């Protein structure tokens, strides 16, 4: 479960959107509306990163010493077109 204050922005097809919660970001990824290489950043950070490498470090699981959940593994746009 993500901390209540964890909010994220993302860029999809050249348009920045957000803020959304970590749970909403994960749901976008699962639905295909956010792809693995789409840039995301946490509110308050200037660093964009590919969605596939995003981690919610405020996650309660991280406090227990475990790896926090990442966004679902999704195929890249090129992998989808190769099918």
MDAnalysis code that builds the backbone (N, CA, C; Angstrom):
import MDAnalysis as mda
import numpy as np

u = mda.Universe.empty(249, n_residues=83, atom_resindex=np.repeat(np.arange(83), 3), trajectory=True)
u.add_TopologyAttr("name", ["N", "CA", "C"] * 83)
u.add_TopologyAttr("resid", np.arange(1, 84))
u.add_TopologyAttr("resname", ["UNK", "UNK", "UNK", "UNK", "UNK", "UNK", "UNK", "UNK", "UNK", "UNK", "UNK", "UNK", "UNK", "UNK", "UNK", "UNK", "UNK", "UNK", "UNK", "UNK", "UNK", "UNK", "UNK", "UNK", "UNK", "UNK", "UNK", "UNK", "UNK", "UNK", "UNK", "UNK", "UNK", "UNK", "UNK", "UNK", "UNK", "UNK", "UNK", "UNK", "UNK", "UNK", "UNK", "UNK", "UNK", "UNK", "UNK", "UNK", "UNK", "UNK", "UNK", "UNK", "UNK", "UNK", "UNK", "UNK", "UNK", "UNK", "UNK", "UNK", "UNK", "UNK", "UNK", "UNK", "UNK", "UNK", "UNK", "UNK", "UNK", "UNK", "UNK", "UNK", "UNK", "UNK", "UNK", "UNK", "UNK", "UNK", "UNK", "UNK", "UNK", "UNK", "UNK"])
u.atoms.positions = np.array([
    [0.850, -1.169, 0.000],
    [0.000, 0.000, 0.000],
    [0.898, 1.235, 0.000],
    [0.629, 2.178, -0.867],
    [1.444, 3.384, -0.990],
    [1.019, 4.416, 0.035],
    [1.976, 5.242, 0.400],
    [1.677, 6.335, 1.316],
    [0.689, 7.279, 0.668],
    [-0.156, 7.900, 1.488],
    [-1.216, 8.760, 0.972],
    [-0.676, 9.922, 0.161],
    [0.507, 10.425, 0.473],
    [1.035, 11.588, -0.212],
    [1.821, 11.280, -1.472],
    [1.981, 10.023, -1.842],
    [2.770, 9.656, -3.008],
    [1.962, 9.901, -4.280],
    [2.385, 10.917, -5.028],
    [1.669, 11.238, -6.269],
    [2.683, 11.272, -7.412],
    [2.221, 10.891, -8.589],
    [3.088, 10.690, -9.747],
    [2.563, 11.413, -10.974],
    [3.490, 11.795, -11.849],
    [3.183, 12.361, -13.154],
    [3.716, 11.397, -14.203],
    [3.119, 11.402, -15.383],
    [3.602, 10.554, -16.460],
    [3.419, 11.271, -17.788],
    [4.224, 10.851, -18.765],
    [4.118, 11.394, -20.114],
    [3.732, 10.259, -21.041],
    [2.659, 10.452, -21.757],
    [2.157, 9.450, -22.710],
    [1.891, 10.150, -24.023],
    [2.553, 9.692, -25.077],
    [2.398, 10.255, -26.420],
    [2.598, 11.766, -26.415],
    [3.618, 12.221, -25.675],
    [3.994, 13.627, -25.659],
    [3.192, 14.523, -24.745],
    [2.226, 13.973, -24.032],
    [1.382, 14.766, -23.147],
    [1.616, 14.369, -21.696],
    [1.935, 15.365, -20.861],
    [2.127, 15.103, -19.432],
    [0.774, 15.062, -18.733],
    [0.613, 14.104, -17.859],
    [-0.622, 13.959, -17.078],
    [-0.286, 13.732, -15.619],
    [-1.254, 13.939, -14.766],
    [-1.084, 13.722, -13.342],
    [-1.383, 14.994, -12.590],
    [-1.275, 14.950, -11.309],
    [-0.753, 13.828, -10.539],
    [-1.792, 12.722, -10.334],
    [-1.277, 11.507, -10.199],
    [-2.089, 10.338, -9.872],
    [-1.408, 9.625, -8.714],
    [-2.149, 8.809, -8.012],
    [-1.569, 8.034, -6.922],
    [-0.768, 6.868, -7.502],
    [0.040, 6.249, -6.658],
    [0.797, 5.064, -7.080],
    [-0.162, 3.972, -7.565],
    [-1.256, 3.771, -6.848],
    [-2.232, 2.749, -7.243],
    [-2.830, 3.079, -8.610],
    [-3.116, 4.336, -8.862],
    [-3.653, 4.729, -10.163],
    [-2.618, 4.525, -11.263],
    [-1.353, 4.823, -10.963],
    [-0.288, 4.623, -11.938],
    [-0.170, 3.139, -12.291],
    [-0.250, 2.278, -11.283],
    [-0.206, 0.833, -11.529],
    [-1.399, 0.387, -12.371],
    [-2.563, 0.934, -12.091],
    [-3.760, 0.570, -12.858],
    [-3.616, 1.011, -14.319],
    [-3.035, 2.179, -14.552],
    [-2.795, 2.643, -15.921],
    [-1.860, 1.685, -16.650],
    [-0.842, 1.216, -15.954],
    [0.105, 0.269, -16.552],
    [-0.583, -1.056, -16.878],
    [-1.373, -1.565, -15.943],
    [-2.067, -2.842, -16.178],
    [-3.034, -2.743, -17.350],
    [-3.664, -1.581, -17.527],
    [-4.648, -1.419, -18.597],
    [-4.011, -1.117, -19.949],
    [-2.697, -0.872, -19.968],
    [-2.020, -0.558, -21.212],
    [-2.006, 0.913, -21.557],
    [-2.601, 1.736, -20.720],
    [-2.614, 3.179, -20.973],
    [-1.281, 3.822, -20.601],
    [-0.424, 3.095, -19.894],
    [0.932, 3.530, -19.579],
    [1.853, 2.397, -20.009],
    [2.814, 2.706, -20.857],
    [3.723, 1.674, -21.362],
    [5.027, 1.665, -20.583],
    [5.755, 0.578, -20.725],
    [6.981, 0.345, -19.960],
    [8.005, 1.465, -20.086],
    [8.119, 2.066, -21.255],
    [9.126, 3.106, -21.458],
    [8.584, 4.522, -21.332],
    [7.315, 4.675, -21.000],
    [6.770, 6.020, -20.786],
    [7.439, 6.641, -19.561],
    [7.848, 7.912, -19.650],
    [8.495, 8.566, -18.502],
    [7.503, 8.827, -17.365],
    [7.958, 8.590, -16.147],
    [7.186, 8.898, -14.942],
    [8.101, 9.600, -13.947],
    [7.511, 10.389, -13.071],
    [8.272, 10.991, -11.975],
    [7.352, 11.200, -10.788],
    [7.944, 11.111, -9.619],
    [7.197, 11.343, -8.400],
    [7.089, 12.847, -8.169],
    [5.972, 13.289, -7.652],
    [5.785, 14.698, -7.325],
    [6.903, 15.146, -6.385],
    [7.507, 16.278, -6.689],
    [8.602, 16.791, -5.883],
    [9.966, 16.428, -6.440],
    [9.999, 15.524, -7.405],
    [11.250, 15.120, -8.040],
    [11.283, 15.699, -9.450],
    [12.454, 16.042, -9.893],
    [12.617, 16.517, -11.269],
    [13.098, 15.398, -12.190],
    [13.406, 14.226, -11.613],
    [13.977, 13.122, -12.386],
    [12.880, 12.242, -12.988],
    [12.866, 12.188, -14.312],
    [11.958, 11.286, -15.021],
    [12.658, 9.947, -15.184],
    [11.892, 8.877, -15.171],
    [12.435, 7.539, -15.362],
    [11.424, 6.705, -16.134],
    [11.875, 5.654, -16.807],
    [10.922, 4.796, -17.507],
    [9.969, 4.146, -16.498],
    [8.725, 4.037, -16.861],
    [7.729, 3.452, -15.961],
    [8.155, 2.080, -15.455],
    [8.828, 1.302, -16.303],
    [9.220, -0.054, -15.910],
    [10.199, -0.068, -14.745],
    [10.899, 1.028, -14.481],
    [11.858, 1.048, -13.373],
    [11.357, 1.835, -12.166],
    [10.133, 2.336, -12.221],
    [9.590, 3.135, -11.117],
    [9.305, 2.261, -9.899],
    [9.653, 2.780, -8.754],
    [9.376, 2.121, -7.472],
    [8.781, 3.156, -6.538],
    [7.833, 2.751, -5.755],
    [7.250, 3.644, -4.761],
    [7.984, 3.421, -3.452],
    [9.012, 4.219, -3.208],
    [9.851, 4.015, -2.033],
    [9.133, 4.350, -0.732],
    [7.988, 4.999, -0.799],
    [7.212, 5.278, 0.405],
    [6.341, 4.098, 0.801],
    [6.398, 3.054, 0.020],
    [5.550, 1.899, 0.272],
    [5.863, 1.292, 1.635],
    [4.847, 0.879, 2.322],
    [5.010, 0.288, 3.643],
    [5.895, -0.955, 3.591],
    [5.835, -1.678, 2.477],
    [6.652, -2.885, 2.332],
    [8.125, -2.530, 2.425],
    [8.527, -1.383, 1.889],
    [9.925, -0.962, 1.936],
    [10.377, -0.773, 3.372],
    [9.505, -0.305, 4.227],
    [9.844, -0.101, 5.630],
    [10.086, -1.429, 6.341],
    [9.532, -2.498, 5.799],
    [9.720, -3.821, 6.392],
    [10.989, -4.491, 5.864],
    [11.753, -3.771, 5.026],
    [12.996, -4.301, 4.509],
    [12.855, -5.126, 3.259],
    [11.684, -5.114, 2.654],
    [11.477, -5.851, 1.417],
    [11.479, -4.877, 0.252],
    [11.635, -5.394, -0.940],
    [11.607, -4.566, -2.137],
    [10.183, -4.088, -2.375],
    [9.988, -2.772, -2.568],
    [8.635, -2.287, -2.843],
    [8.158, -2.759, -4.214],
    [6.856, -2.846, -4.390],
    [6.343, -3.310, -5.685],
    [6.645, -2.300, -6.779],
    [6.845, -2.800, -7.975],
    [7.073, -1.932, -9.119],
    [5.824, -1.958, -9.981],
    [5.858, -1.178, -11.039],
    [4.764, -1.230, -11.990],
    [4.772, -2.597, -12.653],
    [3.632, -3.078, -13.109],
    [3.586, -4.386, -13.756],
    [4.505, -4.421, -14.971],
    [5.128, -5.550, -15.202],
    [5.992, -5.705, -16.368],
    [5.128, -5.676, -17.617],
    [5.441, -4.772, -18.510],
    [4.668, -4.621, -19.733],
    [5.591, -4.702, -20.936],
    [5.087, -5.168, -22.056],
    [5.916, -5.186, -23.252],
    [6.173, -3.762, -23.732],
    [7.302, -3.556, -24.371],
    [7.582, -2.261, -24.976],
    [6.724, -2.128, -26.224],
    [6.600, -0.925, -26.740],
    [5.787, -0.697, -27.939],
    [6.296, -1.538, -29.102],
    [7.613, -1.684, -29.248],
    [8.142, -2.473, -30.357],
    [7.797, -3.948, -30.203],
    [7.768, -4.451, -28.985],
    [7.428, -5.857, -28.764],
    [5.979, -6.131, -29.144],
    [5.111, -5.164, -28.900],
    [3.694, -5.325, -29.250],
    [3.543, -5.394, -30.759],
    [4.306, -4.578, -31.480],
    [4.201, -4.552, -32.928],
    [4.844, -5.757, -33.588],
    [5.745, -6.451, -32.877],
    [6.418, -7.620, -33.431],
    [5.528, -8.854, -33.452],
    [4.410, -8.799, -32.794],
    [3.529, -9.983, -32.698],
    [2.780, -10.228, -33.980],
])
